[in-house]
Amino acid sequence: MLNHTLLSQLTTLLPSVGEIIFDFLVGWWWDKEKRKRILLFSSSAFLVSIPVFFQAPLVRIFPWLSLLLTFVWVALSFHWRKQPETYIWGDLLWGFSWSWLCGSIYWGWLRYYPSIHIPIEAIGLPFAIWGIRKGWGLIGNYFYLGSLIGTAITDLYFYIDGLIPYWKELMVTDPTLVKPLLQGAIAQVQTIWGISWAILLANTLLGISLWGLVKKKTHHIVFASAVLSTIFTDALFLVAAYLGIS
């Protein structure tokens, strides 16, 4: 029921996005510079999904390892930034390092407190804004900004739909006993209220992503990818939760 309803709604929202992405992927394929942007778009989408599907389980078991890995990403970022042929990848990794650091701190030690999730995730925001204003590290800073916006809108949905109590319970409940909690959360999402707000906030994310894609500058495309990927990452997470109670 939930999957069919959301799918039917998203189908009506995606044509314009699909046309722009099609032009982006196919129409620009023969241009070397634009091929590079395609790879950046794909890489950004991939990096958005890593904290959800790789970092989250790692940080719960080995929080200090996750935190220390931040220094690996930063070191690799600066190393790549020194080489012209790998500069953009180092720049992208710089932005990812901020997301990884914030995720390590929150999910490693503070995950029981949903109210401070976004403040912790936004630790790097002043640095990102400074970098954008100075024109430094635009790709990485826009990636971090895009992923932060996506995270903030996802959290907003949790508050609006009353899912925060489930969040708190999931953080303290034995993993073998989470099924009833997931059932309650899914039931909450399946209400008219939950579906309506999901569609509205998905539209918001799509609109922000379209703005970045239309700009067509490399850092804007990375920004658009980070925001847009939030929708698909959340959808995958929802499907995984739904399958977990089946």
C-alpha positions as CSV (number, residue, x, y, z in Angstrom):
1,M,0.0,0.0,0.0
2,L,2.7,2.5,1.1
3,N,5.1,1.6,-1.7
4,H,2.3,1.8,-4.4
5,T,1.0,5.1,-3.1
6,L,4.4,6.8,-2.9
7,L,5.4,5.3,-6.3
8,S,2.3,6.7,-8.0
9,Q,2.9,10.1,-6.5
10,L,6.6,10.3,-7.3
11,T,5.8,9.1,-10.9
12,T,3.9,12.4,-11.4
13,L,6.8,14.4,-10.0
14,L,9.8,12.9,-11.8
15,P,9.3,13.6,-15.5
16,S,10.9,17.1,-15.5
17,V,13.7,15.8,-13.3
18,G,14.1,12.8,-15.7
19,E,14.3,15.1,-18.7
20,I,17.0,17.2,-17.2
21,I,19.0,14.2,-16.0
22,F,18.6,12.6,-19.4
23,D,20.0,15.7,-21.1
24,F,22.7,15.8,-18.5
25,L,23.8,12.2,-19.0
26,V,23.2,11.8,-22.8
27,G,23.3,15.2,-24.3
28,W,26.7,16.1,-22.7
29,W,28.3,12.7,-23.1
30,W,30.7,13.7,-25.8
31,D,32.1,16.7,-24.0
32,K,35.1,15.7,-21.8
33,E,34.4,18.4,-19.2
34,K,30.8,17.4,-19.0
35,R,31.7,13.7,-18.7
36,K,33.7,14.7,-15.7
37,R,30.6,16.3,-14.2
38,I,28.6,13.2,-14.8
39,L,31.2,11.2,-12.8
40,L,31.0,13.8,-10.1
41,F,27.2,13.6,-10.0
42,S,27.4,9.8,-9.7
43,S,30.1,10.0,-7.1
44,S,28.2,12.5,-5.0
45,A,25.2,10.3,-5.0
46,F,27.3,7.3,-3.9
47,L,29.0,9.3,-1.1
48,V,25.6,10.4,0.2
49,S,24.6,6.7,0.6
50,I,27.8,5.6,2.4
51,P,26.9,7.1,5.8
52,V,23.5,5.3,5.8
53,F,24.6,1.9,4.7
54,F,28.2,1.6,5.7
55,Q,29.1,4.2,8.4
56,A,25.9,3.7,10.5
57,P,26.6,0.0,11.3
58,L,30.4,0.7,11.6
59,V,30.0,3.6,14.1
60,R,27.7,1.6,16.4
61,I,30.3,-1.1,16.8
62,F,33.6,0.8,16.4
63,P,32.9,4.5,17.0
64,W,36.5,5.4,17.5
65,L,37.5,3.7,14.2
66,S,34.9,5.6,12.4
67,L,36.1,8.9,13.9
68,L,39.7,8.1,13.1
69,L,38.8,7.4,9.5
70,T,38.0,11.1,9.2
71,F,41.7,11.8,9.3
72,V,42.3,9.3,6.5
73,W,39.7,11.0,4.3
74,V,41.2,14.5,5.1
75,A,44.7,13.3,4.3
76,L,43.6,11.7,1.1
77,S,41.7,14.8,0.2
78,F,44.7,17.1,0.6
79,H,46.9,14.7,-1.3
80,W,44.5,14.6,-4.2
81,R,44.0,18.3,-4.2
82,K,47.7,18.8,-4.8
83,Q,47.5,17.1,-8.2
84,P,45.7,18.9,-11.1
85,E,44.2,15.6,-12.5
86,T,42.8,14.6,-9.1
87,Y,42.0,18.0,-7.6
88,I,38.2,17.8,-8.0
89,W,38.1,14.4,-6.4
90,G,40.1,15.7,-3.5
91,D,37.8,18.6,-3.2
92,L,34.7,16.3,-3.2
93,L,36.3,14.1,-0.5
94,W,36.9,17.2,1.6
95,G,33.2,17.8,1.8
96,F,32.5,14.2,2.4
97,S,35.0,14.3,5.3
98,W,32.8,16.8,7.1
99,S,29.8,14.6,6.7
100,W,31.7,11.6,7.9
101,L,33.1,13.5,11.0
102,C,29.7,14.8,12.0
103,G,28.1,11.4,11.5
104,S,30.8,9.7,13.6
105,I,30.3,12.1,16.5
106,Y,26.6,11.9,16.5
107,W,25.9,8.2,15.8
108,G,28.9,7.1,17.9
109,W,28.0,8.8,21.1
110,L,25.0,11.1,20.9
111,R,22.4,9.1,18.9
112,Y,20.0,9.0,21.8
113,Y,19.3,12.7,21.5
114,P,17.5,13.4,18.2
115,S,17.1,17.1,19.1
116,I,20.9,17.7,18.6
117,H,21.2,15.7,15.4
118,I,21.2,18.6,13.0
119,P,23.3,20.9,15.2
120,I,26.0,18.1,15.3
121,E,25.6,17.5,11.6
122,A,26.1,21.2,11.0
123,I,29.4,21.5,12.8
124,G,31.1,22.1,9.5
125,L,28.6,24.6,8.2
126,P,30.5,27.8,9.2
127,F,33.6,26.5,7.4
128,A,31.5,25.5,4.3
129,I,29.9,29.0,4.2
130,W,33.3,30.6,4.6
131,G,34.8,28.5,1.8
132,I,31.9,29.2,-0.5
133,R,32.2,33.0,0.1
134,K,35.9,32.9,-0.5
135,G,35.5,30.6,-3.6
136,W,37.6,27.9,-2.0
137,G,36.7,24.2,-2.1
138,L,33.5,24.9,-3.9
139,I,32.8,21.2,-4.9
140,G,33.4,19.9,-1.4
141,N,31.6,22.7,0.4
142,Y,28.5,22.5,-1.8
143,F,28.5,18.7,-1.4
144,Y,28.4,19.1,2.4
145,L,25.8,21.8,2.2
146,G,23.6,19.7,-0.1
147,S,23.8,16.6,2.1
148,L,23.1,18.7,5.2
149,I,20.0,20.2,3.6
150,G,18.8,16.7,2.7
151,T,19.4,15.5,6.3
152,A,17.6,18.5,7.8
153,I,14.5,18.0,5.6
154,T,14.5,14.3,6.5
155,D,14.7,15.2,10.2
156,L,11.9,17.7,9.7
157,Y,9.7,14.9,8.4
158,F,10.4,12.9,11.5
159,Y,9.3,15.7,13.7
160,I,6.2,16.6,11.6
161,D,5.0,13.0,11.4
162,G,5.7,12.2,15.1
163,L,8.4,9.6,14.5
164,I,10.9,11.0,17.0
165,P,9.6,8.7,19.8
166,Y,10.3,5.7,17.6
167,W,13.8,7.1,16.9
168,K,14.5,7.2,20.6
169,E,13.2,3.8,21.2
170,L,15.2,2.2,18.4
171,M,18.4,3.6,19.8
172,V,18.0,1.8,23.1
173,T,16.1,-1.3,22.1
174,D,17.8,-4.7,21.4
175,P,18.2,-5.1,17.7
176,T,16.3,-8.4,17.9
177,L,13.3,-6.6,19.3
178,V,12.9,-3.7,16.9
179,K,10.2,-5.3,14.8
180,P,7.2,-3.9,16.8
181,L,8.8,-0.4,16.7
182,L,9.3,-0.6,12.9
183,Q,5.7,-1.7,12.5
184,G,4.5,1.3,14.5
185,A,6.7,3.7,12.6
186,I,5.5,2.3,9.2
187,A,1.9,2.6,10.3
188,Q,2.6,6.3,11.1
189,V,4.1,6.9,7.7
190,Q,1.2,5.3,5.9
191,T,-1.4,7.8,7.2
192,I,-2.7,10.5,5.0
193,W,-0.8,13.0,7.1
194,G,2.5,11.1,6.7
195,I,2.1,10.5,3.0
196,S,1.1,14.1,2.3
197,W,4.1,15.5,4.1
198,A,6.4,13.0,2.4
199,I,5.2,14.2,-1.0
200,L,5.5,17.9,0.0
201,L,9.0,17.5,1.3
202,A,10.1,15.3,-1.6
203,N,8.9,18.1,-3.9
204,T,11.0,20.5,-1.9
205,L,14.1,18.4,-2.4
206,L,13.3,18.0,-6.1
207,G,12.9,21.7,-6.5
208,I,16.3,22.4,-4.8
209,S,17.9,19.7,-6.9
210,L,16.5,21.2,-10.1
211,W,17.9,24.6,-9.2
212,G,21.4,23.1,-9.0
213,L,21.0,21.1,-12.2
214,V,19.8,24.1,-14.2
215,K,22.8,26.1,-13.0
216,K,25.1,23.5,-14.7
217,K,28.2,24.6,-12.8
218,T,30.2,21.8,-11.4
219,H,29.8,22.6,-7.8
220,H,26.0,23.2,-8.3
221,I,25.7,19.8,-10.0
222,V,27.4,18.2,-7.0
223,F,25.0,20.1,-4.7
224,A,22.0,18.9,-6.7
225,S,23.2,15.3,-6.6
226,A,23.7,15.4,-2.8
227,V,20.2,16.8,-2.3
228,L,18.5,14.6,-4.9
229,S,20.2,11.4,-3.5
230,T,18.5,12.1,-0.2
231,I,15.2,11.1,-1.7
232,F,16.4,7.8,-3.0
233,T,18.4,7.0,0.1
234,D,15.4,7.7,2.3
235,A,13.3,5.6,0.0
236,L,15.7,2.7,0.2
237,F,15.8,3.0,4.0
238,L,12.0,3.0,4.1
239,V,11.8,-0.1,1.9
240,A,14.4,-1.8,4.1
241,A,12.3,-1.0,7.2
242,Y,9.2,-2.3,5.4
243,L,10.9,-5.5,4.5
244,G,12.2,-5.9,8.0
245,I,8.6,-6.2,9.3
246,S,7.4,-8.4,6.6
